[in-house]
Amino acid sequence: MNLLTGEFRNTLDEKGRLSLPARMRSELPGLNLVLTQGIDKCLWVFPPLQWQEFSQKLMASTSLFQARSRLVQRRILAPAQEVEIDRLGRISVPQSLREWAGLSRECVILGISKYIEIWNAEEYRKYLDENQGEFMSAAEELGGLTL
């Protein structure tokens, strides 16, 4: 799989379906994706192989005997659902995940290397505005990064 990158805007239809951009679909290894709650108020979308690797690593680094580990497992692993890209390039976003991320009509789809994020457009704009200072600090910390 090539790197998934790009920022796209698309509309969630009345049946909860969202079209994935053609350029993004062409980089995906198949027609199935796994959707789950992200850390921020967005959805994370993984190709099945990346999801399997990620979920195995998450389980290996957490313990059923630690409350915080169980919380992370319940927030990320438990709500995960597999969906299929239909012949028109749409995915049907399950209602529970739409509600959690506040997806209504206008959505932002972000390709972030090996996974995708789906945001409510207004929520994403607020997130960027609220975190501009933090972004600048984080970028300064990358000062040693060279091309």
Phi, psi and omega per residue, in radians:
M1 nan 2.333 3.053
N2 -1.343 2.977 3.126
L3 -1.203 2.341 3.058
L4 -1.562 1.987 3.091
T5 -2.429 2.757 3.079
G6 2.240 2.719 3.048
E7 -2.096 2.180 -3.067
F8 -2.294 2.692 3.058
R9 -2.091 2.344 3.112
N10 -2.598 2.894 -3.067
T11 -1.857 2.320 3.034
L12 -1.400 2.208 -3.110
D13 -1.438 3.078 -3.058
E14 -1.145 -0.294 3.101
K15 -1.688 0.113 3.118
G16 1.423 0.376 3.131
R17 -1.728 2.502 -3.123
L18 -2.275 2.231 3.090
S19 -1.383 2.276 3.035
L20 -1.543 2.427 3.130
P21 -1.015 2.468 -3.108
A22 -0.989 -0.711 -3.136
R23 -1.085 -0.636 3.130
M24 -1.274 -0.739 3.135
R25 -1.059 -0.623 -3.110
S26 -1.162 -0.348 3.140
E27 -1.575 -0.194 -3.097
L28 -1.431 2.530 -3.060
P29 -1.377 -0.148 -3.112
G30 -2.905 -2.840 -3.090
L31 -1.792 -0.009 3.136
N32 -1.885 2.550 3.087
L33 -2.414 2.732 3.057
V34 -1.986 2.205 3.119
L35 -1.911 2.456 3.052
T36 -2.656 3.019 3.079
Q37 -1.235 2.360 3.052
G38 -1.525 3.102 3.088
I39 -1.197 -0.804 3.072
D40 -1.453 -3.106 -3.079
K41 -1.381 1.054 -3.133
C42 -2.537 3.035 3.037
L43 -1.806 2.501 2.995
W44 -1.747 2.423 -3.126
V45 -2.234 2.180 -3.097
F46 -2.181 2.502 2.849
P47 -1.107 2.619 -3.047
P48 -0.935 -0.713 -3.126
L49 -1.128 -0.768 3.106
Q50 -1.131 -0.671 3.109
W51 -1.102 -0.767 -3.140
Q52 -1.058 -0.798 3.127
E53 -1.100 -0.813 -3.120
F54 -1.090 -0.842 -3.085
S55 -1.156 -0.611 3.078
Q56 -1.137 -0.741 3.105
K57 -1.130 -0.702 3.126
L58 -1.112 -0.787 3.120
M59 -1.124 -0.647 -3.133
A60 -1.202 -0.439 -3.096
S61 -1.735 0.081 3.115
T62 -2.170 2.923 -3.112
S63 -2.294 2.430 3.066
L64 -1.153 -0.252 -3.084
F65 -1.679 0.072 3.114
Q66 -2.075 2.208 -3.069
A67 -1.017 -0.739 -3.119
R68 -1.158 -0.641 3.085
S69 -1.114 -0.778 3.127
R70 -1.093 -0.643 3.110
L71 -1.070 -0.803 3.124
V72 -1.106 -0.763 3.125
Q73 -1.055 -0.749 -3.122
R74 -1.206 -0.555 -3.094
R75 -1.446 -0.503 -3.060
I76 -1.908 -0.854 -3.060
L77 -1.382 -0.814 -3.035
A78 -1.040 -0.749 -3.092
P79 -1.385 -0.011 -3.079
A80 -1.105 2.382 3.121
Q81 -2.416 2.438 3.106
E82 -1.547 2.383 3.110
V83 -2.265 2.842 -3.137
E84 -2.024 2.465 3.033
I85 -1.386 2.144 -3.108
D86 -1.391 3.128 -3.058
R87 -1.161 -0.285 3.085
L88 -1.681 0.095 3.099
G89 1.445 0.365 -3.118
R90 -1.833 2.655 2.947
I91 -2.028 2.572 3.072
S92 -1.680 1.960 -3.091
V93 -1.473 2.072 -3.124
P94 -0.973 2.514 -3.059
Q95 -0.992 -0.723 -3.118
S96 -1.064 -0.655 3.124
L97 -1.324 -0.648 3.066
R98 -1.038 -0.805 -3.134
E99 -1.109 -0.776 -3.097
W100 -1.063 -0.752 -3.099
A101 -1.491 -0.072 -3.135
G102 1.204 0.509 -3.138
L103 -1.291 2.218 3.096
S104 -2.125 -1.380 -3.083
R105 -2.109 -1.185 -3.082
E106 -1.436 2.186 -3.108
C107 -2.170 2.666 3.004
V108 -1.950 2.298 3.126
I109 -2.010 2.112 -3.089
L110 -2.005 2.226 2.994
G111 -1.597 2.098 -3.079
I112 -2.180 1.314 3.083
S113 1.161 -1.557 -3.039
K114 -1.897 0.109 3.087
Y115 -2.601 3.019 -3.093
I116 -2.158 2.543 2.973
E117 -2.001 2.501 3.041
I118 -2.127 2.172 -3.090
W119 -2.139 2.634 2.824
N120 -1.159 2.294 -3.024
A121 -1.011 -0.752 -3.128
E122 -1.194 -0.710 3.118
E123 -1.088 -0.685 3.135
Y124 -1.167 -0.727 3.101
R125 -1.057 -0.776 3.117
K126 -1.106 -0.731 3.120
Y127 -1.013 -0.819 3.133
L128 -1.096 -0.790 3.140
D129 -1.063 -0.818 -3.085
E130 -1.193 -0.406 -3.048
N131 -1.929 0.249 -3.120
Q132 -1.048 -0.797 3.129
G133 -1.098 -0.742 3.109
E134 -1.108 -0.679 3.095
F135 -1.075 -0.784 -3.130
M136 -1.072 -0.726 3.105
S137 -1.123 -0.761 -3.139
A138 -1.125 -0.680 3.117
A139 -1.137 -0.673 3.099
E140 -1.058 -0.657 -3.131
E141 -1.163 -0.334 3.112
L142 -1.562 0.286 -3.082
G143 -0.956 -0.463 -3.139
G144 -1.465 -0.127 -3.134
L145 -1.238 2.264 3.135
T146 -2.070 2.748 3.101
L147 -1.470 nan nan
